Amino acid sequence: MTVPKPSDNYLHYVKKSDIVRSTVEGTEATALCGECFVACGLTGAQGSAELGEVCPICLGEYLTLSPGRSAQSKVVA
């Protein structure tokens, strides 16, 4: 499976701690699909029409996490 490119405008699931670090420090966060980027701070619900579509690879990985681990991840643009 191909990892989506940032230009695909997907929302990605990222660990909450990585989102905070990336937003505050400007460092890269790594999505569940392996995509690395600096979080812009936008967050949304799965498939939120106003923000974009969720990365299919991230969504698949997110759905395989246990409930406790999935609570540690959030969708970001």
Backbone hydrogen bonds in HBPLUS format (Angstrom, degrees):
<---DONOR---> <-ACCEPTOR-->    atom                        ^
c    i                          cat <-CA-CA->   ^        H-A-AA   ^      H-
h    n   atom  resd res      DA  || num        DHA   H-A  angle D-A-AA Bond
n    s   type  num  typ     dist DA aas  dist angle  dist       angle   num
A0008-ASP N   A0005-LYS O   2.84 MM   3  5.42 162.5  1.87 119.1 125.1     1
A0009-ASN N   A0006-PRO O   3.11 MM   3  5.80 166.8  2.13 119.8 122.6     2
A0011-LEU N   A0053-GLU O   2.78 MM  42  5.92 155.9  1.84 139.1 146.2     3
A0055-CYS N   A0011-LEU O   2.77 MM  44  5.73 165.5  1.79 169.2 164.0     4
A0012-HIS N   A0076-VAL O   2.76 MM  64  5.36 159.9  1.80 163.8 161.9     5
A0076-VAL N   A0012-HIS O   2.69 MM  64  5.36 157.4  1.74 152.3 158.7     6
A0032-LEU N   A0013-TYR O   2.87 MM  19  5.79 150.3  1.95 159.5 165.2     7
A0014-VAL N   A0074-LYS O   2.90 MM  60  5.58 160.7  1.93 151.8 154.0     8
A0074-LYS N   A0014-VAL O   2.92 MM  60  5.58 157.5  1.97 146.7 151.0     9
A0018-ASP N   A0015-LYS O   2.94 MM   3  5.26 124.5  2.26 105.7 120.2    10
A0019-ILE N   A0015-LYS O   3.06 MM   4  6.44 147.7  2.16 150.7 160.8    11
A0016-LYS N   A0072-GLN O   2.77 MM  56  5.73 166.7  1.79 151.9 153.5    12
A0020-VAL N   A0016-LYS O   3.13 MM   4  6.44 164.4  2.16 157.4 159.1    13
A0021-ARG N   A0017-SER O   3.11 MM   4  6.26 169.5  2.12 145.0 148.3    14
A0022-SER N   A0018-ASP O   2.84 MM   4  5.87 164.0  1.87 146.8 151.9    15
A0023-THR N   A0019-ILE O   2.88 MM   4  5.99 162.0  1.92 151.1 156.2    16
A0024-VAL N   A0020-VAL O   2.89 MM   4  5.98 168.9  1.91 157.4 160.5    17
A0025-GLU N   A0021-ARG O   2.81 MM   4  5.58 159.5  1.85 147.5 154.3    18
A0026-GLY N   A0022-SER O   2.83 MM   4  4.83 131.6  2.06 120.9 131.5    19
A0029-ALA N   A0037-PHE O   2.69 MM   8  5.52 171.3  1.69 154.1 152.6    20
A0037-PHE N   A0029-ALA O   3.03 MM   8  5.52 155.2  2.09 151.1 158.9    21
A0031-ALA N   A0035-GLU O   2.81 MM   4  5.26 169.4  1.82 160.6 161.0    22
A0034-GLY N   A0031-ALA O   2.91 MM   3  5.20 156.3  1.97 110.0 118.0    23
A0077-ALA N   A0042-LEU O   3.04 MM  35  5.41 152.2  2.12 141.2 143.9    24
A0048-SER N   A0045-ALA O   3.11 MM   3  5.32 147.0  2.22 140.2 131.8    25
A0051-LEU N   A0048-SER O   3.15 MM   3  5.51 140.5  2.32 107.0 117.6    26
A0052-GLY N   A0048-SER O   2.85 MM   4  5.83 158.2  1.90 166.1 172.6    27
A0059-LEU N   A0055-CYS O   2.95 MM   4  6.16 165.1  1.97 157.2 161.8    28
A0060-GLY N   A0056-PRO O   3.07 MM   4  6.14 158.3  2.11 137.5 143.1    29
A0061-GLU N   A0057-ILE O   3.01 MM   4  6.28 159.5  2.05 150.5 155.9    30
A0062-TYR N   A0058-CYS O   2.78 MM   4  5.96 161.6  1.81 155.8 161.4    31
A0063-LEU N   A0059-LEU O   2.95 MM   4  6.13 157.8  2.00 151.5 156.4    32
A0064-THR N   A0061-GLU O   3.12 MM   3  5.32 143.8  2.26 101.7 112.2    33
A0065-LEU N   A0062-TYR O   3.13 MM   3  5.42 156.5  2.18 107.7 114.9    34
A0069-ARG N   A0066-SER O   3.02 MM   3  5.30 118.8  2.41 106.7 121.8    35
A0070-SER N   A0066-SER O   2.83 MM   4  6.00 154.7  1.89 162.3 171.0    36
A0071-ALA N   A0067-PRO O   3.22 MM   4  6.29 141.7  2.38 138.8 146.6    37
A0072-GLN N   A0069-ARG O   3.09 MM   3  5.30 152.0  2.17 102.6 111.4    38
A0073-SER N   A0070-SER O   3.17 MM   3  5.44 167.3  2.19 111.5 114.0    39
